[in-house]
Amino acid sequence: MPKFIFAYHGGGMPETPEEGARVMAAWNDWYAEMGDAVVDGGAPVGQSMTVSTHGVAGDGGANPLSGYTVVETASMEVACEMAKGCPMVADGSGSVEVAPLIDM
């Protein structure tokens, strides 16, 4: 079965412990809904650097990555449906880029 990466863009750090608990509960609930399809829960990421022939930029690029998850499911369509349940999509604070992982 194919694997897909969910690349998260947007979101933010919770401002209070209570908000942090609410956010974590939403992510845990979403992961539970996806069940065994989650093969790597991934992690949030810090500020990225963009490396190119022009040098290194510390601004994270045009659409900075904020985290990732890897899922295994039947198709891109199913993966995209799963991604719609992401808490950042649901609350409007971010987006999920879905891409197939290619076995080499």
N, CA, C and O atoms as a DFTB+ gen file, in Angstrom:
416 C
 N C O
     1  1       0.851      -1.173       0.000
     2  2       0.000       0.000       0.000
     3  2       0.900       1.241       0.000
     4  3       1.924       1.261       0.684
     5  1       0.525       2.274      -0.761
     6  2       1.375       3.466      -0.852
     7  2       1.401       4.288       0.434
     8  3       0.463       4.271       1.232
     9  1       2.506       5.006       0.603
    10  2       2.678       5.902       1.739
    11  2       2.644       7.340       1.225
    12  3       3.040       7.628       0.096
    13  1       2.159       8.229       2.085
    14  2       2.046       9.639       1.756
    15  2       2.582      10.467       2.913
    16  3       2.414      10.111       4.080
    17  1       3.224      11.566       2.577
    18  2       3.665      12.489       3.620
    19  2       2.676      13.634       3.699
    20  3       2.252      14.182       2.681
    21  1       2.320      13.982       4.905
    22  2       1.531      15.172       5.170
    23  2       2.528      16.230       5.644
    24  3       3.107      16.095       6.722
    25  1       2.730      17.268       4.859
    26  2       3.625      18.368       5.229
    27  2       2.746      19.519       5.703
    28  3       1.920      20.032       4.947
    29  1       2.928      19.919       6.952
    30  2       2.092      20.942       7.551
    31  2       2.705      22.323       7.364
    32  3       3.912      22.517       7.509
    33  1       1.838      23.275       7.040
    34  2       2.244      24.666       6.881
    35  2       1.304      25.524       7.720
    36  3       0.083      25.390       7.632
    37  1       1.877      26.397       8.526
    38  2       1.060      27.283       9.359
    39  2       0.949      26.778      10.772
    40  3       1.811      26.050      11.264
    41  1      -0.115      27.172      11.411
    42  2      -0.286      26.828      12.820
    43  2       0.556      27.748      13.687
    44  3       1.043      28.777      13.221
    45  1       0.721      27.387      14.912
    46  2       1.512      28.198      15.829
    47  2       1.619      27.516      17.180
    48  3       0.970      26.504      17.441
    49  1       2.445      28.087      18.020
    50  2       2.629      27.545      19.361
    51  2       1.495      28.039      20.267
    52  3       1.144      29.219      20.236
    53  1       0.928      27.140      21.069
    54  2      -0.121      27.551      22.007
    55  2       0.413      28.605      22.985
    56  3       1.579      28.569      23.378
    57  1      -0.453      29.535      23.367
    58  2      -0.024      30.622      24.247
    59  2      -0.189      30.302      25.729
    60  3       0.435      30.942      26.575
    61  1      -1.028      29.314      26.049
    62  2      -1.238      28.941      27.451
    63  2      -1.184      27.419      27.575
    64  3      -1.366      26.708      26.588
    65  1      -0.936      26.923      28.779
    66  2      -0.966      25.472      28.975
    67  2      -2.332      24.869      28.632
    68  3      -2.409      23.758      28.108
    69  1      -3.399      25.602      28.927
    70  2      -4.740      25.105      28.624
    71  2      -4.947      24.981      27.113
    72  3      -5.501      23.990      26.637
    73  1      -4.501      25.988      26.368
    74  2      -4.601      25.929      24.909
    75  2      -3.740      24.790      24.377
    76  3      -4.148      24.090      23.450
    77  1      -2.554      24.595      24.954
    78  2      -1.677      23.495      24.554
    79  2      -2.349      22.147      24.750
    80  3      -2.241      21.266      23.897
    81  1      -3.042      21.982      25.871
    82  2      -3.744      20.722      26.149
    83  2      -4.879      20.513      25.152
    84  3      -5.093      19.395      24.683
    85  1      -5.607      21.582      24.825
    86  2      -6.702      21.489      23.862
    87  2      -6.173      21.122      22.476
    88  3      -6.755      20.281      21.791
    89  1      -5.078      21.747      22.065
    90  2      -4.481      21.474      20.751
    91  2      -3.988      20.029      20.693
    92  3      -4.240      19.328      19.713
    93  1      -3.293      19.583      21.729
    94  2      -2.785      18.204      21.745
    95  2      -3.933      17.200      21.709
    96  3      -3.827      16.168      21.047
    97  1      -5.020      17.486      22.407
    98  2      -6.176      16.588      22.391
    99  2      -6.755      16.493      20.981
   100  3      -7.135      15.408      20.540
   101  1      -6.826      17.618      20.272
   102  2      -7.351      17.610      18.898
   103  2      -6.459      16.770      17.986
   104  3      -6.965      15.999      17.170
   105  1      -5.133      16.910      18.114
   106  2      -4.209      16.114      17.287
   107  2      -4.307      14.635      17.650
   108  3      -4.333      13.782      16.762
   109  1      -4.362      14.324      18.937
   110  2      -4.476      12.925      19.359
   111  2      -5.770      12.293      18.865
   112  3      -5.780      11.133      18.452
   113  1      -6.863      13.054      18.906
   114  2      -8.147      12.547      18.397
   115  2      -8.057      12.265      16.895
   116  3      -8.540      11.234      16.427
   117  1      -7.441      13.176      16.145
   118  2      -7.300      12.998      14.696
   119  2      -6.442      11.773      14.396
   120  3      -6.788      10.968      13.532
   121  1      -5.327      11.631      15.103
   122  2      -4.467      10.457      14.903
   123  2      -5.233       9.176      15.222
   124  3      -5.084       8.177      14.518
   125  1      -6.044       9.191      16.267
   126  2      -6.836       8.014      16.630
   127  2      -7.831       7.677      15.521
   128  3      -8.049       6.502      15.225
   129  1      -8.440       8.700      14.901
   130  2      -9.368       8.475      13.786
   131  2      -8.663       7.795      12.612
   132  3      -9.249       6.944      11.943
   133  1      -7.420       8.166      12.363
   134  2      -6.672       7.582      11.240
   135  2      -6.145       6.193      11.572
   136  3      -5.846       5.412      10.668
   137  1      -6.028       5.880      12.850
   138  2      -5.646       4.540      13.300
   139  2      -4.336       4.039      12.737
   140  3      -3.329       4.748      12.742
   141  1      -4.358       2.786      12.241
   142  2      -3.150       2.131      11.747
   143  2      -2.589       2.749      10.477
   144  3      -1.485       2.399      10.061
   145  1      -3.327       3.663       9.849
   146  2      -2.810       4.337       8.655
   147  2      -1.597       5.201       8.992
   148  3      -0.762       5.464       8.125
   149  1      -1.494       5.644      10.245
   150  2      -0.356       6.472      10.663
   151  2       0.844       5.564      10.884
   152  3       0.867       4.782      11.835
   153  1       1.843       5.664      10.006
   154  2       3.046       4.840      10.153
   155  2       4.188       5.606      10.804
   156  3       5.114       4.998      11.341
   157  1       4.132       6.938      10.761
   158  2       5.120       7.776      11.442
   159  2       4.383       9.041      11.854
   160  3       4.030       9.867      11.013
   161  1       4.156       9.186      13.145
   162  2       3.427      10.340      13.640
   163  2       4.127      11.654      13.373
   164  3       3.522      12.719      13.496
   165  1       5.405      11.589      13.005
   166  2       6.144      12.799      12.679
   167  2       6.356      13.681      13.882
   168  3       6.420      13.211      15.017
   169  1       6.466      14.977      13.615
   170  2       6.750      15.936      14.667
   171  2       6.607      17.347      14.119
   172  3       6.670      17.561      12.909
   173  1       6.415      18.307      15.015
   174  2       6.528      19.694      14.575
   175  2       8.008      19.974      14.301
   176  3       8.883      19.263      14.794
   177  1       8.272      21.001      13.522
   178  2       9.659      21.379      13.232
   179  2       9.877      22.836      13.589
   180  3       8.938      23.631      13.637
   181  1      11.141      23.174      13.841
   182  2      11.508      24.558      14.126
   183  2      11.732      25.330      12.839
   184  3      11.468      24.833      11.744
   185  1      12.220      26.548      12.987
   186  2      12.474      27.428      11.847
   187  2      13.450      26.766      10.873
   188  3      14.541      26.344      11.258
   189  1      13.044      26.685       9.628
   190  2      13.897      26.053       8.615
   191  2      14.796      27.071       7.924
   192  3      14.550      28.276       7.967
   193  1      15.837      26.560       7.290
   194  2      16.756      27.348       6.469
   195  2      16.565      26.875       5.033
   196  3      16.376      25.683       4.791
   197  1      16.612      27.784       4.100
   198  2      16.498      27.437       2.693
   199  2      17.869      27.547       2.057
   200  3      18.477      28.617       2.065
   201  1      18.363      26.436       1.500
   202  2      19.679      26.394       0.880
   203  2      19.495      26.331      -0.629
   204  3      18.795      25.456      -1.138
   205  1      20.123      27.259      -1.343
   206  2      20.045      27.279      -2.803
   207  2      21.374      27.751      -3.372
   208  3      22.315      28.019      -2.625
   209  1      21.451      27.853      -4.682
   210  2      22.680      28.345      -5.310
   211  2      22.950      29.800      -4.939
   212  3      24.063      30.294      -5.122
   213  1      21.942      30.481      -4.421
   214  2      22.095      31.879      -4.007
   215  2      22.586      32.007      -2.569
   216  3      22.835      33.119      -2.101
   217  1      22.729      30.893      -1.863
   218  2      23.185      30.928      -0.485
   219  2      22.183      30.282       0.454
   220  3      21.410      29.408       0.063
   221  1      22.212      30.730       1.699
   222  2      21.343      30.196       2.739
   223  2      20.481      31.328       3.288
   224  3      20.988      32.375       3.689
   225  1      19.173      31.100       3.299
   226  2      18.241      32.081       3.850
   227  2      17.578      31.481       5.083
   228  3      17.195      30.311       5.077
   229  1      17.443      32.264       6.122
   230  2      16.884      31.778       7.377
   231  2      15.429      32.101       7.589
   232  3      14.940      32.046       8.717
   233  1      14.717      32.442       6.514
   234  2      13.325      32.853       6.682
   235  2      12.319      31.721       6.483
   236  3      11.112      31.954       6.562
   237  1      12.786      30.514       6.230
   238  2      11.889      29.376       6.052
   239  2      11.269      29.275       4.674
   240  3      10.498      28.352       4.413
   241  1      11.588      30.200       3.791
   242  2      11.050      30.143       2.432
   243  2       9.649      30.717       2.330
   244  3       9.124      31.297       3.281
   245  1       9.053      30.544       1.153
   246  2       7.752      31.143       0.866
   247  2       6.620      30.538       1.696
   248  3       5.665      31.235       2.038
   249  1       6.720      29.254       2.021
   250  2       5.662      28.574       2.765
   251  2       6.320      27.624       3.765
   252  3       6.380      26.420       3.513
   253  1       6.811      28.135       4.888
   254  2       7.615      27.322       5.802
   255  2       6.901      26.076       6.318
   256  3       5.709      26.095       6.624
   257  1       7.652      25.023       6.400
   258  2       7.173      23.757       6.947
   259  2       7.041      23.898       8.460
   260  3       7.921      24.454       9.117
   261  1       5.929      23.386       9.014
   262  2       5.773      23.432      10.467
   263  2       5.719      22.045      11.102
   264  3       5.707      21.923      12.327
   265  1       5.687      20.985      10.263
   266  2       5.702      19.624      10.783
   267  2       5.341      18.637       9.693
   268  3       5.099      19.016       8.547
   269  1       5.307      17.355      10.066
   270  2       5.001      16.306       9.091
   271  2       4.429      15.081       9.778
   272  3       4.565      14.906      10.989
   273  1       3.779      14.229       8.976
   274  2       3.285      12.910       9.377
   275  2       3.366      12.026       8.142
   276  3       3.228      12.519       7.023
   277  1       3.586      10.730       8.324
   278  2       3.554       9.780       7.215
   279  2       2.404       8.809       7.450
   280  3       2.275       8.223       8.525
   281  1       1.567       8.648       6.419
   282  2       0.451       7.704       6.486
   283  2       0.571       6.693       5.350
   284  3       1.239       6.936       4.345
   285  1      -0.088       5.563       5.536
   286  2      -0.145       4.520       4.509
   287  2      -1.613       4.246       4.244
   288  3      -2.356       3.843       5.139
   289  1      -2.021       4.468       3.003
   290  2      -3.425       4.280       2.658
   291  2      -3.561       3.945       1.178
   292  3      -2.576       3.993       0.441
   293  1      -4.749       3.613       0.745
   294  2      -4.981       3.054      -0.588
   295  2      -4.674       3.996      -1.747
   296  3      -4.245       3.543      -2.809
   297  1      -4.887       5.308      -1.562
   298  2      -4.739       6.214      -2.701
   299  2      -4.518       7.650      -2.244
   300  3      -4.697       7.982      -1.072
   301  1      -4.127       8.487      -3.188
   302  2      -3.977       9.918      -2.941
   303  2      -5.310      10.515      -2.499
   304  3      -5.345      11.369      -1.613
   305  1      -6.399      10.073      -3.110
   306  2      -7.715      10.599      -2.760
   307  2      -8.050      10.305      -1.296
   308  3      -8.566      11.168      -0.586
   309  1      -7.756       9.092      -0.857
   310  2      -8.018       8.722       0.539
   311  2      -7.122       9.542       1.465
   312  3      -7.580      10.029       2.499
   313  1      -5.847       9.697       1.098
   314  2      -4.924      10.486       1.910
   315  2      -5.414      11.930       2.035
   316  3      -5.363      12.509       3.119
   317  1      -5.884      12.508       0.937
   318  2      -6.391      13.886       0.973
   319  2      -7.630      13.996       1.857
   320  3      -7.789      14.980       2.578
   321  1      -8.500      13.006       1.807
   322  2      -9.678      13.008       2.691
   323  2      -9.241      12.956       4.144
   324  3      -9.810      13.644       4.992
   325  1      -8.226      12.136       4.438
   326  2      -7.721      12.057       5.805
   327  2      -7.146      13.403       6.239
   328  3      -7.364      13.841       7.369
   329  1      -6.410      14.056       5.339
   330  2      -5.766      15.332       5.657
   331  2      -6.784      16.423       5.991
   332  3      -6.475      17.352       6.738
   333  1      -7.978      16.315       5.447
   334  2      -9.021      17.309       5.742
   335  2      -9.365      17.347       7.226
   336  3      -9.884      18.353       7.711
   337  1      -9.082      16.259       7.959
   338  2      -9.363      16.211       9.385
   339  2      -8.285      16.830      10.253
   340  3      -8.434      16.889      11.474
   341  1      -7.194      17.297       9.642
   342  2      -6.095      17.899      10.411
   343  2      -6.615      19.071      11.236
   344  3      -7.348      19.912      10.714
   345  1      -6.247      19.141      12.518
   346  2      -6.716      20.248      13.349
   347  2      -6.380      21.632      12.788
   348  3      -7.160      22.566      12.973
   349  1      -5.252      21.788      12.114
   350  2      -4.912      23.094      11.537
   351  2      -5.822      23.439      10.369
   352  3      -6.109      24.614      10.139
   353  1      -6.278      22.442       9.630
   354  2      -7.227      22.686       8.548
   355  2      -8.589      23.025       9.154
   356  3      -9.261      23.962       8.723
   357  1      -8.981      22.245      10.160
   358  2     -10.290      22.437      10.788
   359  2     -10.435      23.823      11.419
   360  3     -11.504      24.427      11.343
   361  1      -9.361      24.332      12.045
   362  2      -9.482      25.646      12.699
   363  2      -9.022      26.798      11.812
   364  3      -9.058      27.955      12.230
   365  1      -8.587      26.486      10.579
   366  2      -8.214      27.527       9.635
   367  2      -6.848      28.141       9.853
   368  3      -6.529      29.154       9.230
   369  1      -6.021      27.554      10.730
   370  2      -4.719      28.145      11.028
   371  2      -3.593      27.654      10.122
   372  3      -2.476      28.167      10.193
   373  1      -3.877      26.658       9.263
   374  2      -2.818      26.136       8.417
   375  2      -3.353      25.244       7.319
   376  3      -4.560      25.151       7.097
   377  1      -2.427      24.590       6.637
   378  2      -2.780      23.706       5.530
   379  2      -1.913      22.458       5.573
   380  3      -0.903      22.401       6.275
   381  1      -2.337      21.454       4.799
   382  2      -1.592      20.199       4.703
   383  2      -1.291      19.946       3.233
   384  3      -2.196      19.896       2.400
   385  1      -0.027      19.788       2.931
   386  2       0.409      19.388       1.595
   387  2       0.536      17.863       1.618
   388  3       1.205      17.324       2.499
   389  1      -0.082      17.166       0.684
   390  2      -0.068      15.705       0.628
   391  2       0.749      15.283      -0.582
   392  3       0.483      15.735      -1.696
   393  1       1.735      14.427      -0.379
   394  2       2.563      13.952      -1.491
   395  2       2.877      12.480      -1.304
   396  3       3.116      12.031      -0.183
   397  1       2.879      11.715      -2.408
   398  2       3.226      10.293      -2.289
   399  2       4.730      10.139      -2.040
   400  3       5.547      10.886      -2.578
   401  1       5.068       9.150      -1.210
   402  2       6.472       8.789      -1.029
   403  2       6.783       7.726      -2.079
   404  3       6.024       6.771      -2.241
   405  1       7.877       7.887      -2.777
   406  2       8.230       6.989      -3.868
   407  2       9.338       6.055      -3.424
   408  3      10.408       6.503      -3.010
   409  1       9.084       4.749      -3.508
   410  2      10.109       3.757      -3.198
   411  2      11.155       3.759      -4.288
   412  3      10.824       3.732      -5.473
   413  1      12.397       3.791      -3.901
   414  2      13.489       3.783      -4.877
   415  2      14.211       2.452      -4.813
   416  3      15.168       2.233      -5.556
